[in-house]
Amino acid sequence: MINSGGSASQKGFAQGSVFAVSKFAVRAMTQSWQAELRKYNSRVTLVNPSEVTTAFRYRSRENREDHKEQFNKLGPEDIAHTIISIVEMRNKGFIPELTVWTTNPFE
């Protein structure tokens, strides 16, 4: 099982309290499921992407105009690659939590 959280579950930010709380909740749920499902040999992993460029941000015209600043952020394909790597891992181990940080989001 792969749960999608966010880096806000590890580090909050100004004006992001509600968002961070929701990501902390996903993290706690994942940790609980890891403990509950381990006896069934089920692997539960939390993937925490940092800033990812998605169409969600560009619903309004104002946000579409600042699209150029998004080129240094992660793309959905980066997170997909991460998830594929987790799923393809042999059953001898598992990754409980993985955070993918953007290298230089503001350059």
Biopython code that builds the backbone (N, CA, C, O; Angstrom):
import numpy as np
from Bio.PDB.StructureBuilder import StructureBuilder

atoms = [
    (1, "MET", "N", (0.858, -1.159, 0.000)),
    (1, "MET", "CA", (0.000, 0.000, 0.000)),
    (1, "MET", "C", (0.909, 1.228, 0.000)),
    (1, "MET", "O", (1.878, 1.297, 0.756)),
    (2, "ILE", "N", (0.587, 2.180, -0.846)),
    (2, "ILE", "CA", (1.329, 3.440, -0.911)),
    (2, "ILE", "C", (0.373, 4.567, -0.534)),
    (2, "ILE", "O", (-0.673, 4.744, -1.158)),
    (3, "ASN", "N", (0.742, 5.321, 0.489)),
    (3, "ASN", "CA", (-0.024, 6.508, 0.872)),
    (3, "ASN", "C", (0.744, 7.741, 0.441)),
    (3, "ASN", "O", (1.970, 7.794, 0.542)),
    (4, "SER", "N", (0.017, 8.721, -0.036)),
    (4, "SER", "CA", (0.635, 9.972, -0.470)),
    (4, "SER", "C", (0.425, 11.030, 0.598)),
    (4, "SER", "O", (-0.704, 11.418, 0.898)),
    (5, "GLY", "N", (1.521, 11.483, 1.159)),
    (5, "GLY", "CA", (1.484, 12.536, 2.176)),
    (5, "GLY", "C", (2.057, 13.813, 1.603)),
    (5, "GLY", "O", (1.659, 14.258, 0.526)),
    (6, "GLY", "N", (2.970, 14.387, 2.311)),
    (6, "GLY", "CA", (3.634, 15.597, 1.855)),
    (6, "GLY", "C", (4.722, 15.976, 2.834)),
    (6, "GLY", "O", (4.690, 15.583, 4.000)),
    (7, "SER", "N", (5.682, 16.740, 2.355)),
    (7, "SER", "CA", (6.787, 17.148, 3.224)),
    (7, "SER", "C", (6.294, 17.997, 4.391)),
    (7, "SER", "O", (7.009, 18.158, 5.380)),
    (8, "ALA", "N", (5.089, 18.540, 4.291)),
    (8, "ALA", "CA", (4.517, 19.312, 5.404)),
    (8, "ALA", "C", (4.267, 18.428, 6.626)),
    (8, "ALA", "O", (4.074, 18.943, 7.727)),
    (9, "SER", "N", (4.267, 17.105, 6.448)),
    (9, "SER", "CA", (4.117, 16.213, 7.602)),
    (9, "SER", "C", (5.387, 16.178, 8.441)),
    (9, "SER", "O", (5.376, 15.700, 9.576)),
    (10, "GLN", "N", (6.471, 16.682, 7.886)),
    (10, "GLN", "CA", (7.752, 16.712, 8.589)),
    (10, "GLN", "C", (8.173, 18.114, 8.986)),
    (10, "GLN", "O", (8.930, 18.305, 9.938)),
    (11, "LYS", "N", (7.674, 19.089, 8.247)),
    (11, "LYS", "CA", (8.055, 20.475, 8.521)),
    (11, "LYS", "C", (6.904, 21.386, 8.118)),
    (11, "LYS", "O", (6.580, 21.509, 6.936)),
    (12, "GLY", "N", (6.293, 22.020, 9.105)),
    (12, "GLY", "CA", (5.201, 22.946, 8.814)),
    (12, "GLY", "C", (5.725, 24.245, 8.218)),
    (12, "GLY", "O", (6.933, 24.465, 8.138)),
    (13, "PHE", "N", (4.803, 25.096, 7.804)),
    (13, "PHE", "CA", (5.190, 26.380, 7.215)),
    (13, "PHE", "C", (4.124, 27.417, 7.534)),
    (13, "PHE", "O", (2.988, 27.075, 7.861)),
    (14, "ALA", "N", (4.501, 28.687, 7.437)),
    (14, "ALA", "CA", (3.582, 29.787, 7.753)),
    (14, "ALA", "C", (2.332, 29.711, 6.882)),
    (14, "ALA", "O", (2.428, 29.417, 5.690)),
    (15, "GLN", "N", (1.194, 29.964, 7.445)),
    (15, "GLN", "CA", (-0.118, 29.897, 6.806)),
    (15, "GLN", "C", (-0.426, 28.505, 6.248)),
    (15, "GLN", "O", (-1.262, 28.367, 5.355)),
    (16, "GLY", "N", (0.240, 27.484, 6.765)),
    (16, "GLY", "CA", (0.008, 26.134, 6.269)),
    (16, "GLY", "C", (-0.444, 25.160, 7.338)),
    (16, "GLY", "O", (-0.300, 23.947, 7.182)),
    (17, "SER", "N", (-0.992, 25.685, 8.427)),
    (17, "SER", "CA", (-1.307, 24.808, 9.558)),
    (17, "SER", "C", (-2.345, 23.743, 9.215)),
    (17, "SER", "O", (-2.161, 22.578, 9.569)),
    (18, "VAL", "N", (-3.413, 24.107, 8.545)),
    (18, "VAL", "CA", (-4.460, 23.123, 8.221)),
    (18, "VAL", "C", (-3.910, 22.079, 7.253)),
    (18, "VAL", "O", (-4.164, 20.885, 7.410)),
    (19, "PHE", "N", (-3.165, 22.528, 6.264)),
    (19, "PHE", "CA", (-2.549, 21.608, 5.303)),
    (19, "PHE", "C", (-1.588, 20.664, 6.020)),
    (19, "PHE", "O", (-1.620, 19.455, 5.792)),
    (20, "ALA", "N", (-0.727, 21.214, 6.889)),
    (20, "ALA", "CA", (0.247, 20.389, 7.610)),
    (20, "ALA", "C", (-0.443, 19.373, 8.516)),
    (20, "ALA", "O", (-0.001, 18.229, 8.615)),
    (21, "VAL", "N", (-1.517, 19.782, 9.170)),
    (21, "VAL", "CA", (-2.258, 18.857, 10.036)),
    (21, "VAL", "C", (-2.787, 17.680, 9.224)),
    (21, "VAL", "O", (-2.728, 16.540, 9.683)),
    (22, "SER", "N", (-3.298, 17.939, 8.032)),
    (22, "SER", "CA", (-3.828, 16.850, 7.207)),
    (22, "SER", "C", (-2.714, 15.886, 6.803)),
    (22, "SER", "O", (-2.939, 14.679, 6.725)),
    (23, "LYS", "N", (-1.520, 16.408, 6.550)),
    (23, "LYS", "CA", (-0.391, 15.550, 6.176)),
    (23, "LYS", "C", (0.131, 14.772, 7.382)),
    (23, "LYS", "O", (0.540, 13.620, 7.244)),
    (24, "PHE", "N", (0.120, 15.396, 8.567)),
    (24, "PHE", "CA", (0.482, 14.677, 9.790)),
    (24, "PHE", "C", (-0.495, 13.533, 10.031)),
    (24, "PHE", "O", (-0.089, 12.461, 10.481)),
    (25, "ALA", "N", (-1.765, 13.742, 9.742)),
    (25, "ALA", "CA", (-2.776, 12.697, 9.929)),
    (25, "ALA", "C", (-2.502, 11.504, 9.015)),
    (25, "ALA", "O", (-2.613, 10.357, 9.447)),
    (26, "VAL", "N", (-2.148, 11.762, 7.769)),
    (26, "VAL", "CA", (-1.822, 10.681, 6.838)),
    (26, "VAL", "C", (-0.601, 9.915, 7.343)),
    (26, "VAL", "O", (-0.544, 8.689, 7.249)),
    (27, "ARG", "N", (0.368, 10.645, 7.877)),
    (27, "ARG", "CA", (1.575, 10.007, 8.412)),
    (27, "ARG", "C", (1.224, 9.085, 9.590)),
    (27, "ARG", "O", (1.701, 7.951, 9.647)),
    (28, "ALA", "N", (0.406, 9.558, 10.518)),
    (28, "ALA", "CA", (0.013, 8.749, 11.674)),
    (28, "ALA", "C", (-0.795, 7.526, 11.245)),
    (28, "ALA", "O", (-0.600, 6.434, 11.778)),
    (29, "MET", "N", (-1.696, 7.707, 10.291)),
    (29, "MET", "CA", (-2.493, 6.595, 9.789)),
    (29, "MET", "C", (-1.583, 5.540, 9.154)),
    (29, "MET", "O", (-1.763, 4.342, 9.376)),
    (30, "THR", "N", (-0.613, 5.989, 8.370)),
    (30, "THR", "CA", (0.320, 5.065, 7.725)),
    (30, "THR", "C", (1.111, 4.280, 8.760)),
    (30, "THR", "O", (1.265, 3.065, 8.632)),
    (31, "GLN", "N", (1.609, 4.955, 9.778)),
    (31, "GLN", "CA", (2.374, 4.274, 10.825)),
    (31, "GLN", "C", (1.511, 3.248, 11.561)),
    (31, "GLN", "O", (1.991, 2.169, 11.908)),
    (32, "SER", "N", (0.264, 3.575, 11.796)),
    (32, "SER", "CA", (-0.648, 2.631, 12.457)),
    (32, "SER", "C", (-0.901, 1.419, 11.574)),
    (32, "SER", "O", (-0.886, 0.285, 12.053)),
    (33, "TRP", "N", (-1.133, 1.652, 10.288)),
    (33, "TRP", "CA", (-1.359, 0.534, 9.370)),
    (33, "TRP", "C", (-0.116, -0.338, 9.238)),
    (33, "TRP", "O", (-0.222, -1.557, 9.103)),
    (34, "GLN", "N", (1.058, 0.280, 9.277)),
    (34, "GLN", "CA", (2.286, -0.521, 9.232)),
    (34, "GLN", "C", (2.315, -1.504, 10.397)),
    (34, "GLN", "O", (2.638, -2.678, 10.218)),
    (35, "ALA", "N", (1.977, -1.023, 11.587)),
    (35, "ALA", "CA", (1.970, -1.884, 12.778)),
    (35, "ALA", "C", (0.871, -2.950, 12.701)),
    (35, "ALA", "O", (1.095, -4.102, 13.073)),
    (36, "GLU", "N", (-0.298, -2.570, 12.226)),
    (36, "GLU", "CA", (-1.433, -3.494, 12.177)),
    (36, "GLU", "C", (-1.281, -4.565, 11.096)),
    (36, "GLU", "O", (-1.683, -5.709, 11.304)),
    (37, "LEU", "N", (-0.708, -4.210, 9.949)),
    (37, "LEU", "CA", (-0.680, -5.114, 8.793)),
    (37, "LEU", "C", (0.616, -5.899, 8.648)),
    (37, "LEU", "O", (0.721, -6.771, 7.785)),
    (38, "ARG", "N", (1.595, -5.597, 9.479)),
    (38, "ARG", "CA", (2.888, -6.272, 9.374)),
    (38, "ARG", "C", (2.754, -7.788, 9.518)),
    (38, "ARG", "O", (3.433, -8.535, 8.813)),
    (39, "LYS", "N", (1.894, -8.247, 10.415)),
    (39, "LYS", "CA", (1.737, -9.695, 10.638)),
    (39, "LYS", "C", (1.203, -10.415, 9.402)),
    (39, "LYS", "O", (1.317, -11.636, 9.298)),
    (40, "TYR", "N", (0.617, -9.663, 8.460)),
    (40, "TYR", "CA", (0.120, -10.240, 7.208)),
    (40, "TYR", "C", (1.131, -10.091, 6.075)),
    (40, "TYR", "O", (0.821, -10.372, 4.918)),
    (41, "ASN", "N", (2.331, -9.651, 6.410)),
    (41, "ASN", "CA", (3.386, -9.422, 5.424)),
    (41, "ASN", "C", (3.007, -8.334, 4.414)),
    (41, "ASN", "O", (3.485, -8.337, 3.280)),
    (42, "SER", "N", (2.157, -7.420, 4.831)),
    (42, "SER", "CA", (1.756, -6.304, 3.973)),
    (42, "SER", "C", (2.681, -5.125, 4.219)),
    (42, "SER", "O", (3.000, -4.792, 5.360)),
    (43, "ARG", "N", (3.099, -4.509, 3.148)),
    (43, "ARG", "CA", (3.981, -3.350, 3.249)),
    (43, "ARG", "C", (3.160, -2.082, 3.038)),
    (43, "ARG", "O", (2.367, -1.991, 2.100)),
    (44, "VAL", "N", (3.356, -1.123, 3.906)),
    (44, "VAL", "CA", (2.670, 0.164, 3.808)),
    (44, "VAL", "C", (3.749, 1.242, 3.813)),
    (44, "VAL", "O", (4.553, 1.322, 4.742)),
    (45, "THR", "N", (3.761, 2.062, 2.778)),
    (45, "THR", "CA", (4.783, 3.100, 2.632)),
    (45, "THR", "C", (4.123, 4.458, 2.484)),
    (45, "THR", "O", (3.093, 4.596, 1.824)),
    (46, "LEU", "N", (4.724, 5.449, 3.100)),
    (46, "LEU", "CA", (4.280, 6.833, 2.952)),
    (46, "LEU", "C", (5.270, 7.560, 2.054)),
    (46, "LEU", "O", (6.465, 7.592, 2.344)),
    (47, "VAL", "N", (4.782, 8.142, 0.970)),
    (47, "VAL", "CA", (5.608, 8.965, 0.082)),
    (47, "VAL", "C", (5.251, 10.419, 0.340)),
    (47, "VAL", "O", (4.091, 10.819, 0.232)),
    (48, "ASN", "N", (6.271, 11.206, 0.685)),
    (48, "ASN", "CA", (6.094, 12.626, 0.991)),
    (48, "ASN", "C", (6.773, 13.482, -0.073)),
    (48, "ASN", "O", (7.968, 13.757, 0.039)),
    (49, "PRO", "N", (6.052, 13.904, -1.090)),
    (49, "PRO", "CA", (6.662, 14.813, -2.053)),
    (49, "PRO", "C", (6.729, 16.227, -1.475)),
    (49, "PRO", "O", (5.860, 16.630, -0.701)),
    (50, "SER", "N", (7.759, 16.973, -1.855)),
    (50, "SER", "CA", (7.755, 18.396, -1.491)),
    (50, "SER", "C", (6.979, 19.122, -2.590)),
    (50, "SER", "O", (5.867, 18.706, -2.917)),
    (51, "GLU", "N", (7.509, 20.153, -3.151)),
    (51, "GLU", "CA", (6.758, 20.942, -4.137)),
    (51, "GLU", "C", (6.706, 20.228, -5.485)),
    (51, "GLU", "O", (7.740, 19.928, -6.082)),
    (52, "VAL", "N", (5.495, 19.963, -5.953)),
    (52, "VAL", "CA", (5.280, 19.274, -7.223)),
    (52, "VAL", "C", (4.429, 20.165, -8.116)),
    (52, "VAL", "O", (3.411, 20.706, -7.684)),
    (53, "THR", "N", (4.855, 20.311, -9.359)),
    (53, "THR", "CA", (4.091, 21.082, -10.329)),
    (53, "THR", "C", (2.926, 20.234, -10.826)),
    (53, "THR", "O", (3.132, 19.175, -11.418)),
    (54, "THR", "N", (1.712, 20.696, -10.587)),
    (54, "THR", "CA", (0.520, 20.002, -11.070)),
    (54, "THR", "C", (-0.455, 21.034, -11.627)),
    (54, "THR", "O", (-0.288, 22.235, -11.412)),
    (55, "ALA", "N", (-1.454, 20.570, -12.329)),
    (55, "ALA", "CA", (-2.464, 21.471, -12.882)),
    (55, "ALA", "C", (-3.330, 22.083, -11.787)),
    (55, "ALA", "O", (-3.988, 23.096, -12.020)),
    (56, "PHE", "N", (-3.341, 21.490, -10.608)),
    (56, "PHE", "CA", (-4.162, 21.985, -9.503)),
    (56, "PHE", "C", (-3.877, 23.451, -9.204)),
    (56, "PHE", "O", (-4.796, 24.215, -8.910)),
    (57, "ARG", "N", (-2.635, 23.839, -9.277)),
    (57, "ARG", "CA", (-2.252, 25.215, -8.954)),
    (57, "ARG", "C", (-2.739, 26.210, -10.005)),
    (57, "ARG", "O", (-2.887, 27.395, -9.705)),
    (58, "TYR", "N", (-2.986, 25.758, -11.208)),
    (58, "TYR", "CA", (-3.268, 26.677, -12.312)),
    (58, "TYR", "C", (-4.748, 26.776, -12.653)),
    (58, "TYR", "O", (-5.109, 26.957, -13.816)),
    (59, "ARG", "N", (-5.592, 26.660, -11.658)),
    (59, "ARG", "CA", (-7.028, 26.798, -11.905)),
    (59, "ARG", "C", (-7.383, 28.237, -12.232)),
    (59, "ARG", "O", (-8.307, 28.478, -13.010)),
    (60, "SER", "N", (-6.680, 29.189, -11.663)),
    (60, "SER", "CA", (-7.002, 30.592, -11.917)),
    (60, "SER", "C", (-5.990, 31.201, -12.883)),
    (60, "SER", "O", (-4.859, 30.730, -12.996)),
    (61, "ARG", "N", (-6.407, 32.233, -13.560)),
    (61, "ARG", "CA", (-5.549, 32.907, -14.533)),
    (61, "ARG", "C", (-4.299, 33.480, -13.871)),
    (61, "ARG", "O", (-3.212, 33.414, -14.445)),
    (62, "GLU", "N", (-4.441, 34.043, -12.667)),
    (62, "GLU", "CA", (-3.291, 34.638, -11.983)),
    (62, "GLU", "C", (-2.207, 33.591, -11.746)),
    (62, "GLU", "O", (-1.021, 33.865, -11.934)),
    (63, "ASN", "N", (-2.607, 32.414, -11.340)),
    (63, "ASN", "CA", (-1.629, 31.363, -11.067)),
    (63, "ASN", "C", (-1.002, 30.813, -12.339)),
    (63, "ASN", "O", (0.155, 30.392, -12.318)),
    (64, "ARG", "N", (-1.736, 30.808, -13.442)),
    (64, "ARG", "CA", (-1.167, 30.321, -14.693)),
    (64, "ARG", "C", (-0.046, 31.220, -15.181)),
    (64, "ARG", "O", (0.889, 30.750, -15.830)),
    (65, "GLU", "N", (-0.131, 32.500, -14.879)),
    (65, "GLU", "CA", (0.878, 33.429, -15.367)),
    (65, "GLU", "C", (2.213, 33.273, -14.657)),
    (65, "GLU", "O", (3.235, 33.699, -15.195)),
    (66, "ASP", "N", (2.245, 32.682, -13.475)),
    (66, "ASP", "CA", (3.524, 32.469, -12.797)),
    (66, "ASP", "C", (4.053, 31.047, -13.020)),
    (66, "ASP", "O", (4.880, 30.551, -12.254)),
    (67, "HIS", "N", (3.560, 30.401, -14.086)),
    (67, "HIS", "CA", (3.952, 29.032, -14.408)),
    (67, "HIS", "C", (5.459, 28.899, -14.636)),
    (67, "HIS", "O", (6.020, 27.839, -14.356)),
    (68, "LYS", "N", (6.117, 29.922, -15.125)),
    (68, "LYS", "CA", (7.544, 29.837, -15.429)),
    (68, "LYS", "C", (8.371, 29.481, -14.199)),
    (68, "LYS", "O", (9.379, 28.784, -14.318)),
    (69, "GLU", "N", (7.969, 29.938, -13.036)),
    (69, "GLU", "CA", (8.745, 29.669, -11.823)),
    (69, "GLU", "C", (8.641, 28.218, -11.374)),
    (69, "GLU", "O", (9.309, 27.825, -10.417)),
    (70, "GLN", "N", (7.827, 27.420, -12.037)),
    (70, "GLN", "CA", (7.609, 26.035, -11.628)),
    (70, "GLN", "C", (8.607, 25.048, -12.237)),
    (70, "GLN", "O", (8.606, 23.878, -11.853)),
    (71, "PHE", "N", (9.453, 25.479, -13.169)),
    (71, "PHE", "CA", (10.309, 24.543, -13.892)),
    (71, "PHE", "C", (11.313, 23.812, -13.008)),
    (71, "PHE", "O", (11.742, 22.716, -13.368)),
    (72, "ASN", "N", (11.700, 24.367, -11.881)),
    (72, "ASN", "CA", (12.669, 23.716, -11.005)),
    (72, "ASN", "C", (12.015, 22.807, -9.972)),
    (72, "ASN", "O", (12.712, 22.208, -9.153)),
    (73, "LYS", "N", (10.723, 22.694, -9.995)),
    (73, "LYS", "CA", (10.020, 21.857, -9.025)),
    (73, "LYS", "C", (9.838, 20.446, -9.586)),
    (73, "LYS", "O", (9.982, 20.214, -10.786)),
    (74, "LEU", "N", (9.524, 19.528, -8.707)),
    (74, "LEU", "CA", (9.297, 18.146, -9.122)),
    (74, "LEU", "C", (8.071, 18.050, -10.017)),
    (74, "LEU", "O", (7.154, 18.866, -9.921)),
    (75, "GLY", "N", (8.064, 17.061, -10.876)),
    (75, "GLY", "CA", (6.901, 16.800, -11.711)),
    (75, "GLY", "C", (6.232, 15.508, -11.274)),
    (75, "GLY", "O", (6.831, 14.724, -10.538)),
    (76, "PRO", "N", (5.011, 15.274, -11.709)),
    (76, "PRO", "CA", (4.318, 14.033, -11.355)),
    (76, "PRO", "C", (5.117, 12.786, -11.744)),
    (76, "PRO", "O", (5.055, 11.766, -11.057)),
    (77, "GLU", "N", (5.864, 12.869, -12.842)),
    (77, "GLU", "CA", (6.662, 11.719, -13.284)),
    (77, "GLU", "C", (7.775, 11.382, -12.285)),
    (77, "GLU", "O", (8.167, 10.221, -12.167)),
    (78, "ASP", "N", (8.281, 12.382, -11.571)),
    (78, "ASP", "CA", (9.301, 12.120, -10.547)),
    (78, "ASP", "C", (8.716, 11.305, -9.397)),
    (78, "ASP", "O", (9.356, 10.387, -8.884)),
    (79, "ILE", "N", (7.516, 11.645, -9.007)),
    (79, "ILE", "CA", (6.867, 10.913, -7.917)),
    (79, "ILE", "C", (6.454, 9.519, -8.392)),
    (79, "ILE", "O", (6.548, 8.552, -7.636)),
    (80, "ALA", "N", (5.999, 9.414, -9.636)),
    (80, "ALA", "CA", (5.642, 8.104, -10.194)),
    (80, "ALA", "C", (6.859, 7.179, -10.205)),
    (80, "ALA", "O", (6.743, 6.001, -9.865)),
    (81, "HIS", "N", (8.011, 7.697, -10.589)),
    (81, "HIS", "CA", (9.246, 6.902, -10.588)),
    (81, "HIS", "C", (9.565, 6.398, -9.177)),
    (81, "HIS", "O", (9.969, 5.248, -9.000)),
    (82, "THR", "N", (9.384, 7.251, -8.194)),
    (82, "THR", "CA", (9.618, 6.878, -6.797)),
    (82, "THR", "C", (8.695, 5.734, -6.383)),
    (82, "THR", "O", (9.136, 4.765, -5.767)),
    (83, "ILE", "N", (7.423, 5.851, -6.722)),
    (83, "ILE", "CA", (6.445, 4.827, -6.346)),
    (83, "ILE", "C", (6.747, 3.498, -7.032)),
    (83, "ILE", "O", (6.649, 2.441, -6.408)),
    (84, "ILE", "N", (7.113, 3.546, -8.306)),
    (84, "ILE", "CA", (7.467, 2.311, -9.025)),
    (84, "ILE", "C", (8.643, 1.623, -8.343)),
    (84, "ILE", "O", (8.646, 0.401, -8.192)),
    (85, "SER", "N", (9.636, 2.397, -7.933)),
    (85, "SER", "CA", (10.804, 1.821, -7.249)),
    (85, "SER", "C", (10.404, 1.135, -5.949)),
    (85, "SER", "O", (10.930, 0.071, -5.622)),
    (86, "ILE", "N", (9.490, 1.728, -5.214)),
    (86, "ILE", "CA", (9.019, 1.136, -3.955)),
    (86, "ILE", "C", (8.276, -0.173, -4.225)),
    (86, "ILE", "O", (8.507, -1.174, -3.547)),
    (87, "VAL", "N", (7.389, -0.160, -5.213)),
    (87, "VAL", "CA", (6.575, -1.341, -5.524)),
    (87, "VAL", "C", (7.446, -2.495, -6.026)),
    (87, "VAL", "O", (7.172, -3.657, -5.726)),
    (88, "GLU", "N", (8.491, -2.176, -6.788)),
    (88, "GLU", "CA", (9.340, -3.217, -7.363)),
    (88, "GLU", "C", (10.373, -3.774, -6.383)),
    (88, "GLU", "O", (11.089, -4.717, -6.720)),
    (89, "MET", "N", (10.460, -3.220, -5.201)),
    (89, "MET", "CA", (11.417, -3.704, -4.208)),
    (89, "MET", "C", (11.062, -5.127, -3.776)),
    (89, "MET", "O", (9.888, -5.462, -3.624)),
    (90, "ARG", "N", (12.072, -5.948, -3.582)),
    (90, "ARG", "CA", (11.843, -7.331, -3.147)),
    (90, "ARG", "C", (11.161, -7.360, -1.784)),
    (90, "ARG", "O", (11.283, -6.417, -1.001)),
    (91, "ASN", "N", (10.449, -8.438, -1.505)),
    (91, "ASN", "CA", (9.675, -8.563, -0.268)),
    (91, "ASN", "C", (10.508, -8.751, 0.999)),
    (91, "ASN", "O", (9.941, -8.885, 2.084)),
    (92, "LYS", "N", (11.806, -8.763, 0.892)),
    (92, "LYS", "CA", (12.651, -8.953, 2.079)),
    (92, "LYS", "C", (12.695, -7.713, 2.956)),
    (92, "LYS", "O", (13.126, -7.785, 4.107)),
    (93, "GLY", "N", (12.266, -6.603, 2.442)),
    (93, "GLY", "CA", (12.279, -5.367, 3.213)),
    (93, "GLY", "C", (11.264, -4.395, 2.641)),
    (93, "GLY", "O", (10.623, -4.667, 1.626)),
    (94, "PHE", "N", (11.128, -3.265, 3.303)),
    (94, "PHE", "CA", (10.245, -2.231, 2.779)),
    (94, "PHE", "C", (10.731, -0.872, 3.261)),
    (94, "PHE", "O", (11.491, -0.769, 4.225)),
    (95, "ILE", "N", (10.289, 0.136, 2.591)),
    (95, "ILE", "CA", (10.618, 1.511, 2.947)),
    (95, "ILE", "C", (9.398, 2.077, 3.660)),
    (95, "ILE", "O", (8.367, 2.280, 3.020)),
    (96, "PRO", "N", (9.477, 2.339, 4.967)),
    (96, "PRO", "CA", (8.300, 2.824, 5.688)),
    (96, "PRO", "C", (7.876, 4.227, 5.274)),
    (96, "PRO", "O", (6.685, 4.536, 5.228)),
    (97, "GLU", "N", (8.863, 5.078, 4.971)),
    (97, "GLU", "CA", (8.543, 6.470, 4.627)),
    (97, "GLU", "C", (9.658, 7.025, 3.754)),
    (97, "GLU", "O", (10.840, 6.792, 4.010)),
    (98, "LEU", "N", (9.268, 7.755, 2.729)),
    (98, "LEU", "CA", (10.254, 8.327, 1.826)),
    (98, "LEU", "C", (9.824, 9.743, 1.469)),
    (98, "LEU", "O", (8.690, 9.967, 1.046)),
    (99, "THR", "N", (10.726, 10.691, 1.640)),
    (99, "THR", "CA", (10.438, 12.080, 1.296)),
    (99, "THR", "C", (11.278, 12.467, 0.092)),
    (99, "THR", "O", (12.488, 12.239, 0.068)),
    (100, "VAL", "N", (10.632, 13.054, -0.908)),
    (100, "VAL", "CA", (11.314, 13.500, -2.118)),
    (100, "VAL", "C", (11.305, 15.022, -2.107)),
    (100, "VAL", "O", (10.263, 15.649, -2.299)),
    (101, "TRP", "N", (12.474, 15.607, -1.881)),
    (101, "TRP", "CA", (12.598, 17.064, -1.810)),
    (101, "TRP", "C", (13.005, 17.631, -3.160)),
    (101, "TRP", "O", (13.799, 17.026, -3.879)),
    (102, "THR", "N", (12.466, 18.784, -3.500)),
    (102, "THR", "CA", (12.899, 19.535, -4.668)),
    (102, "THR", "C", (14.293, 20.076, -4.373)),
    (102, "THR", "O", (14.533, 20.616, -3.293)),
    (103, "THR", "N", (15.213, 19.934, -5.325)),
    (103, "THR", "CA", (16.597, 20.344, -5.089)),
    (103, "THR", "C", (16.720, 21.849, -4.902)),
    (103, "THR", "O", (17.196, 22.307, -3.864)),
    (104, "ASN", "N", (16.301, 22.613, -5.885)),
    (104, "ASN", "CA", (16.400, 24.079, -5.834)),
    (104, "ASN", "C", (15.112, 24.691, -6.370)),
    (104, "ASN", "O", (15.082, 25.145, -7.514)),
    (105, "PRO", "N", (14.054, 24.713, -5.576)),
    (105, "PRO", "CA", (12.748, 25.129, -6.094)),
    (105, "PRO", "C", (12.656, 26.595, -6.491)),
    (105, "PRO", "O", (11.772, 26.953, -7.270)),
    (106, "PHE", "N", (13.528, 27.449, -5.990)),
    (106, "PHE", "CA", (13.361, 28.876, -6.244)),
    (106, "PHE", "C", (14.451, 29.473, -7.121)),
    (106, "PHE", "O", (14.575, 30.695, -7.200)),
    (107, "GLU", "N", (15.240, 28.636, -7.780)),
    (107, "GLU", "CA", (16.283, 29.171, -8.666)),
    (107, "GLU", "C", (15.741, 29.425, -10.041)),
    (107, "GLU", "O", (16.475, 29.875, -10.921)),
]
sb = StructureBuilder()
sb.init_structure("model")
sb.init_model(0)
sb.init_chain("A")
sb.init_seg("    ")
for serial, (resi, resn, name, xyz) in enumerate(atoms, 1):
    if name == "N":
        sb.init_residue(resn, " ", resi, " ")
    sb.init_atom(name, np.array(xyz, "f"), 0.0, 1.0, " ", f" {name:<3s}", serial, name[0])
structure = sb.get_structure()
